[in-house]
Amino acid sequence: MKRKLFVSAVLLSVLTACMSTSAPLGPDASAWADYRSWYKVTPEPETGDPTGFLSGVHDGSNAYRMIYVNSVGEAVNRGQQGFPYPEGTILLKESFNNEAALNADRNPDLTLMIKLAQGMSPATGDWEYIRPDGARGTGDSGLGAFCRDCHLFAAATDYNFINSRFYENNR
């Protein structure tokens, strides 16, 4: 019984933290309306857990994901320019929860990272995170901290796990 209460309390605290968001600092959704015209980072849909950090996020290891970067951050992502990403970079991940959804191009979850001006969100490396439901997080907000705590493992590549060099080095 005590174990069930403990597990329930932990789950409740995680959900509460994930629900806590911050006011938007980056552009609105119109900024990524044409994301499929951007540079496609993933050569083809990715499934599994290429980084070892997915766990259950981004639709988990059974999902199919594609990543895009806007023109502002394309040179960094391709390795033609050094980190950090410039302000205004948008990294967008499409996640389809199964192969049928991918093939039908049906209902992808969109998660985004938007690079903010230096100093706007030091706790997140100046990134704003956006969930599929549109909730946004920066700083120490629940969502900002939740995303940052994983992306921190990719601090050497400006909090971004997947870039073109990743595919060159891991294929």
N, C-alpha and C positions, 0 to 999 in steps of 0.2 A: 504494500500500500504506500509506504513512504517513497519507494522508488517511482511509482506512478505519479505521485504528487511532484516529486523532483523533476521528472521528465516533463510533466505538464508545465511547470513553472519555467523551465528552460525554454521550451517551445514558445510559450507566451511572451517571454522577454525578447526572443529573437524576432518574432512576428511584430511586436510593438516597435522594436528598433527599425525594422525594415519599413514600417509604415510611416515613420517620422521622416518628413521630407523638408526641404528648404525652398525658399523662394527662388524662382528661375533667375539665373544670372546670364545665361547664354541666349541665343536666338530662339524664336519659336519654331514650331514644327514645319513652317513653310521653308525653312532653311535646308531641310533634307527631303523635301517632296520629290525631288528628281534623283534620289540617291542611286538608282540603278544606272545612271549615266556616268557615275563616278568610277574611279579606278577600283577594280575588283581585286582585292588582296588575295583571296583564296582562289587558287587556280580552278578548283571545282568544289562542290559542296563537301564540307568537312564533317565527319562524324567521329565518334569516339571521344577521347579526352587527350588531345595532342599535347597539352601543357602539363597535365597531371593535377590541375587545380579546379577542374569543373565541379566535381561533386554533383549536386543536384541543381545548380544554377544554369541559366541559359538553356533550359529544357533538358539538361543532363547529357550523359554520354551517348544516349541513343538518338539524340536529335541530329538534324542536318543543319549546318550553319554555313553562312557565307558572310564575308566581311568586306566592307567598302570603306574607302577614305576619300574625302573631298579633295579638290585640287590644292587647297591651302596646305595640307599635310602630306600630299602624295610623294614629294621628293624625299622627305624623311622616311616615310614608310618603305620606299623603294631602296633606301640606303644611299641615295644621291646627295643627301644633306644630313648632317649630324643631329642628334637629339639635343635639346628637347623639341617637341613639335611646336610650331608657331601658333600663336593665338588665332583662334578661328578654325582650327582643325576640327573636323568631325569624323569620328570613327563610328561606323554603324554595323551592327551585327544582326543579320536575319537568322532566326532560328525556327525551323520547322520541326514539330514534335515527332514526325515519322516520315518514312520515305514516300508514302502515299500523298501526304500533304505537300512535300517538296515537289513531287512530280505534277501535282495539280496546281502548284504555285498558290496554295490556299492558306490564308491566315498566318503569315509568319509573325512571330514575336519580334519586335524591333527593340534593341537596347543600344544606347548611344553613349559615347564619351565626347564631350565638347571641351576643347582646350580654351581656358579663360585667360585673361590678362594676368601677367605675373603678379602674385600677391593677393589675388581675389579669393583663393581657397587653398592656402598653404597646406592644410591638413590632407588634401586630396591631390597634391602635386599640381594644383590649379586646374583640375578637371572637374567638370560637372557630369554626373551620371544620370541617365534617364532610363527608367524601366518601361516595359511594354505598355503599361497602363498610363503612361505619361507622367508619372510621379518623378520628381527631380530631386537630386541630393548633392550637396556640397559640404565642405567643412566637416564638422562633427555631428551633423544631422544623422539620424539613424541610417538612412539610405546611403548617405555619403560615406559614413564610417563602414557600413557593411561592404560596399563595393571596394573602398580603399583597402580594407584589411586583406583582401585577396590580391588586388592589383599591386599592392605594395611589393609583392614578390617579383614584380617586373619593373621595379624602380629604375634599373639600369637602362631600360628601353622606354623611359618616360611613362611608366605604368601601363604599357601596352604589351600584351603577351605575343600577339600574332602580327607579324609584318612580313614583307616579302623575303627578307633575309632568313626569317624563321623557316619558311618553306624551302629555301635554297639549302639550308644547313640540315634539315630534318627529312629530306626526301631521298 
